[in-house]
């Protein structure tokens, strides 16, 4: 247990410093790819796979790992390339996203690099390849592409975006139409999921792509004499984003008296005990795991009631 706590403390020290660790890997070819270490549970040589009938082509099979059956997705196939061959000499990165565990089949795993989110940039516009990219960066002067894993998972196993009956009552829905919610997330899939969920509640959504864009937007607002806490019911922000992560964005908001009363919910596919400690440290109001439409809608409903003194 001490080891877990040590790693929690170590990671919480990075909070507000806009830092992350990337695990670098390759598919077929020299191109380097990166995945946030926070999402990685372990890396292992590709185990024996059992092919599942009628599963997506991207799922090369399931593996029995530590008593659990885990689907193994071919990241090359998932991003429009040819399937990886010679899989017994390939590697599997076991990850946890949105409380689900899956393995990503890759050709080789290189190393872990410590980086600043400020060095991670949105993919260049109009390249045609940014369809499956959420960010790009450089390591030792080589381009590293960060794949939009949420997009891949949404295509392989789509999640329901519907809100259950009874979560939003008619009275709240009527009040929602006059409210606005600011959201920021670098994954186009996550932005659409959150937007559709909130629009079902009835609120107007303003969607931005990363923490830097959201902070600049809020700063411009306060410079025009507006109060973000009055303009928006709340901010729902992803944590992992290029330029500025959600922790740093929250810390910046809390340190500026003109915007510090904005209600902030951090919304993330990251799992782990350290999240609660980080949320507390940067001063976010709440933390929510992706993607749970009912819970997300409930948080918005709560805020509408508070805002209307209900």
HELIX and SHEET records of a PDB file:
HELIX    1   1 UNK A    2  UNK A   12  1                                  11    
HELIX    2   2 UNK A   37  UNK A   39  5                                   3    
HELIX    3   3 UNK A   75  UNK A   78  1                                   4    
HELIX    4   4 UNK A   87  UNK A   89  5                                   3    
HELIX    5   5 UNK A  117  UNK A  119  5                                   3    
HELIX    6   6 UNK A  130  UNK A  132  5                                   3    
HELIX    7   7 UNK A  149  UNK A  156  1                                   8    
HELIX    8   8 UNK A  170  UNK A  176  1                                   7    
HELIX    9   9 UNK A  188  UNK A  201  1                                  14    
HELIX   10  10 UNK A  211  UNK A  223  1                                  13    
HELIX   11  11 UNK A  228  UNK A  231  1                                   4    
HELIX   12  12 UNK A  246  UNK A  255  1                                  10    
HELIX   13  13 UNK A  274  UNK A  282  1                                   9    
HELIX   14  14 UNK A  293  UNK A  307  1                                  15    
SHEET    1   A 5 UNK A 108  UNK A 116  0                                        
SHEET    2   A 5 UNK A  19  UNK A  26 -1                                        
SHEET    3   A 5 UNK A  32  UNK A  36 -1                                        
SHEET    4   A 5 UNK A 142  UNK A 147  1                                        
SHEET    5   A 5 UNK A 133  UNK A 139 -1                                        
SHEET    1   B 5 UNK A  40  UNK A  45  0                                        
SHEET    2   B 5 UNK A  91  UNK A  97 -1                                        
SHEET    3   B 5 UNK A 100  UNK A 106 -1                                        
SHEET    4   B 5 UNK A  68  UNK A  74  1                                        
SHEET    5   B 5 UNK A  59  UNK A  65 -1                                        
SHEET    1   C 5 UNK A 204  UNK A 208  0                                        
SHEET    2   C 5 UNK A 180  UNK A 184  1                                        
SHEET    3   C 5 UNK A 234  UNK A 237  1                                        
SHEET    4   C 5 UNK A 264  UNK A 268  1                                        
SHEET    5   C 5 UNK A 286  UNK A 289  1                                        
END                                                                             
